[in-house]
Amino acid sequence: MTPSQLVQHFRENQNGNKTLKTVFRNQFLGKFELEELEGLIISCEKEIAKRSQAEIDARIQWLESQGYTVSK
């Protein structure tokens, strides 16, 4: 299975609020050990932080392009 296929499979098993359907969650996540799930959480948190910073950087760049000075 390719990464794109895995993403598609996850998307097909999401509820309207982007959480995983209960059956899929139980069948898929239930196969992992606790330590593996904790590792997945850490990886997801790192990816969220990276994307959040990229979004902040893009907004700062846009504001600066409009002539604003941005400081923290």
Sequence and secondary structure as in RCSB ss.txt:
>XXXX:A:sequence
MTPSQLVQHFRENQNGNKTLKTVFRNQFLGKFELEELEGLIISCEKEIAKRSQAEIDARIQWLESQGYTVSK
>XXXX:A:secstr
  HHHHHHHHHHTB TTS B HHHHHHHHTTS HHHHHHHHHHHHHHHHHHHHHHHHHHHHHHHHTT     
